[in-house]
Amino acid sequence: MGKTRSANRVIITGTTGMVGEGVLIRCLNSPEIDSVLVINRKTCGYVHPKLKEIIHQDFFNFAPIENQLSGYNACFFCLGITSVGAAKDVYFKMTYTLTMHVAETLSRLNKDMTFCYVSGGGTNPNGKLSWQKVKGRTENELMQLPFEQVFNLRPGFIKPIKEQKYAHKFYKFINWLFPIGRAISKNGFCTMEELGDAMINVLSHNNERKILEGSDIIKLAKEPA
């Protein structure tokens, strides 16, 4: 730590999903973030002086928008699908292949970039479940790319921000479980505010490659800016 940056210019993916939207809200509200670029297949619906949005359909081909992706020092990658009900080849393509294509493109265009990948609790490259191995492989290979820093974040249950538009509806019925779960296992329960703030706070770190479990996310979120 100890490194200071004159400006933090962040790319966020997945802002039409709950995690990406929550991270976007925290970035727009943070004085530590100077500008935000979001890349979506459809508009996220947010308007803010710090925000620019690119609508782009093919995340496997960034060539048409490459000239708009340089000059950023962070990417908060929040795009992904659930493995529930997904065919193994589809899950692999949308989790590993897509993530690596975006990351490889950004690492080539932005040599001083910090890349934060929202993985998931239980990820394990040597795990018994297919999704654990796919996310584990993705984490491992991201850390081999020529980014300045890579952080793989493994949240479990995430309590959304109250004003979020894209939070799953079932959360309103199960949020009462959060304080109970948090008391039992910090690794398994964090808030959306903590996840977003942890990502923002790693931008003051220098030359790190880490896996952050739930308790690490909570601790990092409390760091002074």
C-alpha positions in Angstrom: 0.0 0.0 0.0 1.0 3.6 0.1 0.7 4.3 -3.6 -1.4 7.3 -4.6 -3.1 7.8 -7.9 -3.9 11.2 -9.5 -7.2 9.8 -10.9 -9.1 6.5 -10.8 -10.9 5.7 -14.0 -12.8 2.5 -13.8 -14.5 0.1 -16.2 -17.4 -1.9 -14.8 -19.1 -4.9 -16.5 -22.4 -6.5 -15.5 -24.2 -3.3 -14.3 -27.6 -4.7 -15.4 -27.1 -7.4 -12.8 -27.3 -7.1 -9.0 -23.5 -7.2 -8.2 -22.5 -4.9 -11.0 -25.2 -2.4 -10.3 -24.2 -2.3 -6.6 -20.6 -1.7 -7.4 -21.6 1.0 -9.9 -23.6 2.8 -7.1 -20.7 2.7 -4.8 -18.3 4.0 -7.4 -20.6 6.9 -8.4 -20.9 7.9 -4.8 -17.2 7.6 -4.0 -14.9 10.6 -4.1 -12.1 8.2 -4.9 -13.5 7.4 -8.3 -13.1 10.1 -11.0 -14.9 8.4 -13.9 -16.7 5.2 -14.7 -17.2 3.4 -18.0 -19.8 0.7 -18.2 -20.1 -1.8 -21.0 -23.5 -3.4 -21.4 -25.7 -5.2 -24.0 -28.6 -2.9 -22.9 -28.6 0.3 -21.0 -28.1 0.2 -17.2 -30.5 3.1 -16.8 -28.2 5.3 -14.7 -27.2 8.9 -15.6 -24.4 10.6 -13.7 -21.7 13.2 -14.6 -19.0 10.6 -13.9 -20.6 7.9 -16.0 -20.2 6.9 -19.7 -21.9 3.9 -21.1 -21.1 1.8 -24.2 -23.8 -0.5 -25.6 -22.0 -3.4 -27.2 -23.6 -6.8 -28.0 -20.6 -9.1 -28.6 -18.4 -9.5 -25.5 -16.3 -12.0 -27.4 -15.2 -9.3 -29.9 -14.2 -6.0 -28.5 -12.4 -4.9 -31.6 -15.1 -2.3 -32.6 -14.8 -0.5 -29.3 -11.1 -1.0 -28.5 -10.4 2.7 -29.2 -12.6 3.6 -26.2 -11.1 1.2 -23.7 -7.6 2.6 -23.1 -6.7 5.1 -20.3 -8.4 3.2 -17.5 -6.6 2.0 -14.4 -9.2 -0.4 -13.0 -11.8 -3.0 -14.2 -14.4 -4.3 -11.8 -15.6 -7.4 -13.6 -19.1 -8.3 -12.3 -20.5 -10.1 -15.4 -21.4 -13.8 -15.1 -24.1 -16.4 -15.1 -25.2 -19.0 -12.6 -24.3 -22.6 -13.1 -27.8 -23.7 -12.0 -29.5 -25.0 -15.1 -26.7 -24.1 -17.5 -25.1 -26.7 -19.8 -21.4 -27.3 -18.9 -20.2 -25.9 -22.3 -22.4 -22.8 -22.0 -21.2 -22.1 -18.4 -17.6 -22.6 -19.4 -18.0 -20.2 -22.4 -19.8 -17.5 -20.4 -17.6 -17.8 -17.3 -14.0 -18.6 -18.5 -13.9 -17.8 -22.2 -15.7 -14.5 -22.0 -13.9 -13.3 -18.9 -10.5 -14.1 -20.3 -11.3 -12.4 -23.6 -12.3 -9.2 -21.9 -9.3 -9.4 -19.5 -6.8 -10.1 -22.2 -8.0 -7.2 -24.2 -7.9 -4.8 -21.3 -4.5 -5.9 -20.1 -3.1 -5.2 -23.6 -4.6 -1.7 -23.7 -4.0 -0.7 -20.0 -0.7 -1.8 -18.5 -1.2 -0.2 -15.1 -4.7 -1.7 -14.6 -6.0 -3.3 -11.5 -8.4 -6.1 -12.4 -11.1 -7.2 -9.8 -13.0 -10.4 -10.7 -16.1 -11.2 -8.7 -15.8 -15.0 -8.5 -17.8 -16.6 -5.7 -17.6 -18.3 -2.4 -16.6 -22.0 -2.7 -14.5 -21.5 -5.8 -11.8 -24.1 -5.9 -9.7 -25.1 -9.0 -9.4 -28.6 -7.4 -13.0 -28.8 -6.3 -15.4 -31.7 -7.0 -18.0 -29.5 -8.8 -17.6 -28.3 -12.3 -18.4 -24.7 -11.6 -15.7 -24.6 -8.8 -13.1 -25.8 -11.3 -14.2 -23.3 -14.0 -14.1 -20.3 -11.7 -10.8 -21.5 -10.1 -9.2 -21.8 -13.5 -10.4 -18.4 -14.4 -9.0 -16.9 -11.2 -5.6 -18.6 -11.8 -5.3 -17.5 -15.4 -6.3 -13.9 -14.6 -3.4 -13.7 -12.2 -1.0 -14.6 -15.1 -2.0 -11.7 -17.2 0.2 -8.5 -17.3 -2.1 -6.4 -15.1 -0.5 -4.3 -12.4 -2.8 -6.0 -9.9 -5.4 -8.8 -9.8 -7.9 -9.5 -7.0 -10.3 -12.4 -7.1 -13.2 -11.7 -4.8 -15.2 -14.6 -3.4 -18.3 -13.3 -1.7 -21.1 -15.7 -0.6 -24.5 -14.2 0.2 -24.5 -10.5 -0.7 -27.1 -8.2 1.0 -28.1 -5.7 -1.8 -28.3 -1.9 -1.4 -31.9 -0.9 -0.7 -32.3 1.3 -3.8 -31.0 -1.3 -6.3 -33.2 -1.9 -9.3 -31.6 -5.2 -10.3 -31.5 -7.1 -7.0 -33.3 -10.5 -7.2 -36.8 -10.2 -5.8 -36.3 -13.1 -3.4 -33.8 -11.0 -1.4 -36.5 -9.0 0.2 -37.9 -12.2 1.7 -34.5 -13.6 3.0 -32.6 -10.5 4.1 -33.7 -11.2 7.6 -31.3 -14.1 7.6 -28.3 -11.8 7.0 -27.5 -10.9 10.6 -27.8 -14.5 11.7 -25.6 -15.8 8.9 -23.1 -13.0 9.4 -22.8 -13.9 13.1 -22.1 -17.6 12.1 -19.8 -17.0 9.2 -18.3 -13.8 8.0 -16.9 -15.6 5.0 -20.4 -16.4 3.8 -22.1 -13.0 4.2 -21.2 -9.5 3.2 -23.1 -6.4 2.1 -23.0 -4.9 -1.3 -21.5 -1.7 0.2 -18.6 -3.8 1.6 -18.0 -5.5 -1.7 -18.0 -2.3 -3.7 -15.9 -0.4 -1.1 -13.3 -3.3 -1.0 -12.9 -3.0 -4.8 -12.4 0.8 -4.5 -9.9 0.4 -1.7 -7.6 -2.0 -3.5 -6.8 0.9 -5.9 -4.5 2.3 -3.2 -2.6 -1.0 -3.1 0.5 -1.7 -5.2 1.5 -4.8 -7.2 -0.7 -7.4 -5.5 -2.3 -10.6 -6.7 -4.7 -12.0 -4.2 -7.8 -14.1 -3.5 -10.2 -12.4 -1.2 -12.6 -14.5 0.8 -15.7 -13.0 2.5 -13.9 -11.9 5.7 -11.1 -10.4 3.6 -13.7 -8.3 1.7 -15.2 -7.0 4.9 -11.8 -6.1 6.3 -10.7 -4.4 3.1 -13.9 -2.4 2.9 -13.0 -0.7 6.2 -9.6 0.5 5.1 -9.2 4.3 5.1 -9.3 5.8 1.6 
